[in-house]
């Protein structure tokens, strides 16, 4: 073979391979873009009663309007980091000014926090069974340490309220250990203890269905470590409003009172599946939903 001709053949072959590779890459890119769902919204979910209720409610509302809502069950710390990275779109629960203040401080420049709350009458504190007449303040706990076996029954590690409860232990110099588990496990423990007329202390919050099901009371917090009235806000990844302006506005329109959130939680709790209870509530409260999305 002539050397020059052989060289041309080799160069031509290499060029064809490169062009084929580029073509495949473009096809894969095009296919990837076509397969991407621009109407998908990835929403955080936390294993708290009101959060399960509201996330399923919004899943129903948005999917009825053509969106594909993917719920991700995560803890609060992971949620905030995922909003920062863009792996999550929306977190429906940021409790301020106290419970989740550390998260807002950490992520205020990289995550969008809504200016107005969707719920403005929240309360957080330590609760005990109503029948424990002798225990009415956090300051009473050391005196009755043996009754509680020196333990505060808690829930998810990393939750803002759990971090504040650690501050409560320090502020009140409590000789107690804060036990971690999950919200469902904590509620079960409270329920079983009350049935046996036993003693238990746990961090809880309103709104929560448990107050309609069990006789509990908040302990006085004279140092106000838990704060006063809490409000619940939404946080989104920074580009969410640009990518989904319609949904962003709907979420900004959203607000609930004690009656509506209480009813929603009851529907969700009583249903075989949370989404079924949420769907029933949405169907029966369409006028209220229309105020948010129209």
For each residue, the residues with C-beta under 8 A, 3 or more apart:
1: 5 6
2: 5 6
3: 6 7
4: 7 8
5: 1 2 8 9
6: 1 2 3 9 10
7: 3 4 10 11
8: 4 5 11 12
9: 5 6 12 13
10: 6 7 13 14
11: 7 8 14 15
12: 8 9 15 16
13: 9 10 16 17
14: 10 11 17 18
15: 11 12 18 19
16: 12 13 19 20
17: 13 14 20 21
18: 14 15 21 22
19: 15 16 22 23
20: 16 17 23 24
21: 17 18 24 25
22: 18 19 25 26
23: 19 20 26 27
24: 20 21 27 28
25: 21 22 28 29
26: 22 23 29 30
27: 23 24 30 31
28: 24 25 31 32
29: 25 26 32 33
30: 26 27 33 34
31: 27 28 34 35
32: 28 29 35 36
33: 29 30 36
34: 30 31
35: 31 32
36: 32 33
37: 40 68
38:
39: 66 67 68
40: 37 67 68 69 70
41: 62 67 68 69 70 89 90 244 247
42: 70 72 87 88 89 90
43: 55 58 59 69 70 71 72 88 89 90 91 92
44: 55 71 72 74 79 82 83 88 90 91 92
45: 51 52 55 71 72 73 74
46: 51 52 73 74 75 76 79 93 156 159
47: 51 52 73 156 182 183 184
48: 51 52 93 155 183
49: 52 53 183 187 208 209 210 265 268 269
50: 53 54 93 207 208 261 265
51: 45 46 47 48 54 55 92 93
52: 45 46 47 48 49 55 56 268 274
53: 49 50 56 57 261 264 265 267 268 269 274 277 278
54: 50 51 57 58 92 93 261 264
55: 43 44 45 51 52 58 59 71 92
56: 52 53 59 60 71 268 274 275 277 278
57: 53 54 60 61 264 268 278 281 282
58: 43 54 55 61 62 69 92 251
59: 43 55 56 62 63 69 71 275 278
60: 56 57 63 64 275 278 279 282
61: 57 58 64 65 250 282 289 292 293
62: 41 58 59 65 67 69 247
63: 59 60 66 67 68 69
64: 60 61 282
65: 61 62 293
66: 39 63
67: 39 40 41 62 63 247
68: 37 39 40 41 63
69: 40 41 43 58 59 62 63
70: 40 41 42 43
71: 43 44 45 55 56 59
72: 42 43 44 45 82 88
73: 45 46 47
74: 44 45 46 78 79 82 88
75: 46 78 79 156 157 158 159
76: 46 79 80 100 103 156 158 159 160
77: 80 81 103 158
78: 74 75 81 82 158
79: 44 46 74 75 76 82 83 88 91
80: 76 77 83 84 91 103 106 107 111 235
81: 77 78 84 85
82: 44 72 74 78 79 85 86 87 88
83: 44 79 80 86 87 88 89 91 107 111 235 236 237
84: 80 81 107 110 111 237
85: 81 82
86: 82 83 237 238 239
87: 42 82 83
88: 42 43 44 72 74 79 82 83 91 237
89: 41 42 43 83 236 237 240 244
90: 41 42 43 44 234 235 236 237 240 251
91: 43 44 79 80 83 88 94 234 235 236
92: 43 44 51 54 55 58 118 232 234
93: 46 48 50 51 54 232 233 234
94: 91 100 103 104 113 232 233 234 235
95: 98 99 100 122 124 160 161 205 230 231 232 233
96: 99 100 101 104 117 230 231 233
97: 101 227 230 231
98: 95 101 124 164 226 227 230
99: 95 96 124 160 161 164 226 227 230
100: 76 94 95 96 103 104 160
101: 96 97 98 104 105 160
102: 105 106 160 163
103: 76 77 80 94 100 106 107 160
104: 94 96 100 101 107 108 113
105: 101 102 108
106: 80 102 103
107: 80 83 84 103 104 110 111 235
108: 104 105 111 113
109:
110: 84 107 238
111: 80 83 84 107 108 235 236 237 238
112: 235 236 237 238 240 241
113: 94 104 108 233 234 235
114: 117 233 234 235 236 251 252
115:
116: 233 252 255
117: 96 114 120 231 232 233 255
118: 92 232 233 234 251 254 255 256
119: 122 207 231 232 255 256 257 261
120: 117 229 231 232 255
121: 206 229 257 258
122: 95 119 205 206 207 229 230 231 232
123: 205 206 218 229 230
124: 95 98 99 161 164 203 204 205 226 227 230
125: 203 204 205 218 219 221 226
126: 138 141 152 165 168 201 202 203 204 218 219 221 226
127: 201 202 203 204 216 217 218 219
128: 132 135 199 200 201 216 217 219
129: 132 193 194 197 199 200 214 215 216 217
130: 215 216 217
131: 197 215
132: 128 129 135 199
133: 136
134: 140 144
135: 128 132 140 141 144 147 201 219
136: 133 140 217 219 220
137: 140 219 220 221 222
138: 126 141 168 172 174 219 220 221 222 223
139: 142 172 220 222
140: 134 135 136 137 143 144 219
141: 126 135 138 144 145 148 172 174 176 201 219
142: 139 145 172 173 174 175
143: 140
144: 134 135 140 141 147 148 199
145: 141 142 148 149 150 175 176
146: 149 150
147: 135 144 199
148: 141 144 145 151 152 176 199 200 201
149: 145 146
150: 145 146 175 176 177
151: 148 176 177 178 179
152: 126 148 165 169 174 176 177 178 179 201 202 203
153: 179 181 186 189 190 200 201 202
154: 157 162 165 178 179 180 181 186 202 203
155: 48 159 161 162 180 181 182 183 185 186 203
156: 46 47 75 76 159 162 180 181 182 183
157: 75 154 162 180
158: 75 76 77 78 162 163
159: 46 75 76 155 156 162 163
160: 76 95 99 100 101 102 103 163 164
161: 95 99 124 155 164 165 203 205
162: 154 155 156 157 158 159 165 166 178 180 203
163: 102 158 159 160 166 167
164: 98 99 124 160 161 167 168 203 225 226
165: 126 152 154 161 162 168 169 178 203
166: 162 163 169 170 178
167: 163 164 170 171 225
168: 126 138 164 165 171 172 174 221 225 226
169: 152 165 166 172 174 176 178
170: 166 167 173
171: 167 168 223 225
172: 138 139 141 142 168 169 223 225
173: 142 170
174: 138 141 142 152 168 169
175: 142 145 150
176: 141 145 148 150 151 152 169
177: 150 151 152
178: 151 152 154 162 165 166 169
179: 151 152 153 154
180: 154 155 156 157 162
181: 153 154 155 156 185 186 189
182: 47 155 156 185 186
183: 47 48 49 155 156 186 187
184: 47 187 188
185: 155 181 182 188 189
186: 153 154 155 181 182 183 189 190 202
187: 49 183 184 190 191 210
188: 184 185 191 192
189: 153 181 185 186 192 193 200 202
190: 153 186 187 193 194 200 202 210 214 216
191: 187 188 194 195 213 214
192: 188 189 195 196
193: 129 189 190 196 198 199 200
194: 129 190 191 197 198 200 214 215
195: 191 192
196: 192 193
197: 129 131 194
198: 193 194
199: 128 129 132 144 147 148 193
200: 128 129 148 153 189 190 193 194
201: 126 127 128 135 141 148 152 153 219
202: 126 127 152 153 154 186 189 190
203: 124 125 126 127 152 154 155 161 162 164 165
204: 124 125 126 127 208 210 216 218
205: 95 122 123 124 125 161 208 230
206: 121 122 123 211 258
207: 50 119 122 258 261 262 265
208: 49 50 204 205 211 265
209: 49 212 213 262 265 266 269
210: 49 187 190 204 213 214 216
211: 206 208 214 216
212: 209 262 266
213: 191 209 210
214: 129 190 191 194 210 211
215: 129 130 131 194
216: 127 128 129 130 190 204 210 211
217: 127 128 129 130 136
218: 123 125 126 127 204 221
219: 125 126 127 128 135 136 137 138 140 141 201
220: 136 137 138 139
221: 125 126 137 138 168 218 224 225 226
222: 137 138 139
223: 138 171 172
224: 221 227 228
225: 164 167 168 171 172 221
226: 98 99 124 125 126 164 168 221
227: 97 98 99 124 224 230
228: 224
229: 120 121 122 123
230: 95 96 97 98 99 122 123 124 205 227
231: 95 96 97 117 119 120 122
232: 92 93 94 95 117 118 119 120 122
233: 93 94 95 96 113 114 116 117 118
234: 90 91 92 93 94 113 114 118 251 254
235: 80 83 90 91 94 107 111 112 113 114
236: 83 89 90 91 111 112 114 240 241 248 251
237: 83 84 86 88 89 90 111 112 240
238: 86 110 111 112
239: 86 242 243
240: 89 90 112 236 237 243 244 248
241: 112 236 244 245 248
242: 239 245
243: 239 240
244: 41 89 240 241 247 248
245: 241 242 248 249
246: 249 250
247: 41 62 67 244 250 251
248: 236 240 241 244 245 251 252
249: 245 246 252 253
250: 61 246 247 253 254 292 293
251: 58 90 114 118 234 236 247 248 254
252: 114 116 248 249
253: 249 250 291 292 293
254: 118 234 250 251 292
255: 116 117 118 119 120
256: 118 119 260 261 264
257: 119 121 260 261
258: 121 206 207 261 262
259: 262 263
260: 256 257 263 264 285 288
261: 50 53 54 119 207 256 257 258 264 265
262: 207 209 212 258 259 265 266
263: 259 260 266 267 281
264: 53 54 57 256 260 261 267 268 277 278 281
265: 49 50 53 207 208 209 261 262 268 269
266: 209 212 262 263 269 270
267: 53 263 264 270 271 277 278 280 281
268: 49 52 53 56 57 264 265 271 274 277 278 281
269: 49 53 209 265 266 277
270: 266 267 277
271: 267 268 274 275 276 277 278 280
272: 276
273: 276 277
274: 52 53 56 268 271 277 278
275: 56 59 60 271 278 279
276: 271 272 273 279 280
277: 53 56 264 267 268 269 270 271 273 274 280 281
278: 53 56 57 59 60 264 267 268 271 274 275 281 282
279: 60 275 276 282 283
280: 267 271 276 277 283 284
281: 57 263 264 267 268 277 278 284 285
282: 57 60 61 64 278 279 285 286 289
283: 279 280 286
284: 280 281
285: 260 281 282 288 289
286: 282 283 289 290
287: 290 291
288: 260 285 291 292
289: 61 282 285 286 292 293
290: 286 287 293 294
291: 253 287 288 294
292: 61 250 253 254 288 289
293: 61 65 250 253 289 290
294: 290 291
